[in-house]
Amino acid sequence: MALFRRGLPPIDPHIEADKVVKETGHQREEWFKLLDEQQAFIWTTKQIIAWLKKRTKLNDWWAESIGVAYVEARGLAKTSQQPTGRFTFTMKREFEVEMSRLFTVLNDVQSWAVFDRPRVLTAKGGKISLAFDDKTRAHVQFVVKDSGSIVLQIQHELIPSEAGIKPRDLYWREVLNGVQRRLEV
């Protein structure tokens, strides 16, 4: 994805809301709703942008800007290949809850609504490290925003192939959805 285009500013997912409406005819949230209806949350960033270019009247720059903003707003996965050839997958999710409560719920892996439960290696200092039977690891970090909400960042590493990323993405979405349900009780 090209971040700079000749004569155009860099892609910025944080453009003022009134400018998004003026230039695209819709609020950013309306674009996000359209993408949610297409189940774009399971697509890669490139697939989201390609769909926006093909199925809407957005120019390339706005398709990239809306696509990048959607990925960021929904906390969708980012992946990278490490020098070892293994892959790392990262996702974020924001919670409106006290840090201690979120930490306690997430640290209780036996309560997770999934079958493959990891072992907790460490749980201290605003971070939980987990080990899975498939020899992968995950690190969960808790970041308190100025607003008081908690951003949970999950980094799942040592994934042997790119094909292993999507199952981890679905896995973590299910875990976090279960955590959210548990917090709402």
N, C-alpha and C positions, 0 to 999 in steps of 0.2 A: 504494500500500500504506500503510495507516494505521499509524503507529508507536505511537500512543497511543489507548487505548480507555477510555471512561468506567469507572472503577473497576478497571481492569486495569493492570498494570505495562507499560512499553514492551516491544516484542518484543526478545528477547535471545537470539541464537544461542549464547551461551556459558553457558547455564544448567547447573548442576551435573548430572552424569550420573545421580545417584540420584534427583533430582527429576524428570528426564525419564522415567525408568522408572516412578516412582510415579504420575505424572500421565497418561502415555500407554500404559503397559503394555509398552513396548519400549525397548530402548537406542537411542540416537541412531543408532548404526552399523547397527542393524536397519532403521530407517527409510531410511537412505541406501542400503542394499542393495536394499530394495523399490523405491526410486526408480531406482536403476541398472538393475534388471530391466525397468523401464518405459521405459528410455532417456531418462529425464528430463534428462540432461545436455545434450540438444539443445533443451530447452524454455526459455522465459523464466521468470523468477521467478514472475510472475503465473500462468503455466500450471501450474507446479509446485504452487503454493498451491491453485489451483482444483482440481487433481486430488486433492490430499490432502483437501480439504473434501468433495469429491463421493464419493470411493472409500474413505475411511476413516471412523472414528468420531471423529476429532479435531475439537475445536471450532475456531472461527475463529482464536482466539489461538494455539493449539498448532499448527495447520496453518501459520500464518505463521511461527512460531518454527522449526519443523522445516524448512520450505521455505527460509528465509533461511540457516539453519545449513548446509543441503545446498549451496546455491549458494556459500557461503563456503568450506566444506570441500573442494569439488570445484574451486575456483578458476574458477568459471564466469564467463562474460563479463558485463561491465557496459557499457552504452552511454549516450551522451549526445549531444544535438544541440547544436552550437556556434552562436553568434550568426550565423555565416556561412551557416548552413543545412546545413553538412556534419556528418558524424557522427564520433564518436570511440568506439572499442571498446577495452576494457581487460580483460585476463585475468591471472591469477596462477597460478604452479605452483611447488611446493616441491621442491627436489632435495637429496638427502643426498650431497653430493660437495664436493670442494675448489673454492673460487672460481676459481682459475686454470684448472683443468681444464674447468669448465663454460663459462667465458669463452672459452677456446680453441675448444671444440667449437662453441659458438654463433656465434662470429665467423667460422668457416669455412663461409660460406654455400654454397660449391660442393659441400659434402658433404651438404647438406640433402636429405631424401628427398621433395622436391616439385619440380614443374616450373618454377614462377614464382619464380626466385631474385632477391632484391633486390641493390642495390648498397650496400656499406657506406659511409656518409658519414663517420662517426667511430666510433672504438672506444677510449675512454679513460675513466678515472675511474669505473669500475664501470657504464658505460653504453655501449650500442651504438645508433647511429642508422642507420636504413636507408631507402633510397628505392626505390620500386617503379615499374615502367613505367607504371602507371595513374595516376601523379601522387599517390599516397598515400605516407605515411611511417609508420614505426614506430620507437618508442624502446623499447629493452629495458634495464631497470634491474635490477641485482643487489643484493639486500639480505641481509646476513648476520644471521641470528637468533642470539639468545643460545645456543641449542642447537648452533650451528655449521652448521645447514642453511642453504641459500641459497634465498631467495624470488625468483623471477624475475617481474618485472612487465612486461607488454607493453602498450604503448599504441599502437594503430594509429589514425592520424588522417587527416583530409581525405577520408573516405569520402563519396562524393557522395550516396548515398541510404540509407535505412534497409534497403532490400533487399540492400545490399552488405555488411551486417554478418554475416549467417550464413555466407556463403562465407569471410569472413576468420576467423571462429571456427573453422570446419572446417580451414582452412589452417594456423592456428597450432597447433591440436591435432595435426595431422599432423607439423608441424615439431618440436614438443616431444616427441611420441612417438618420432620418429626420433632426437632428441638423447638421450632416455632409453635407447633401444636401444644407441646408440653408447657411452654412458657405461658400460653394463653389460658391454661386451665386455672 
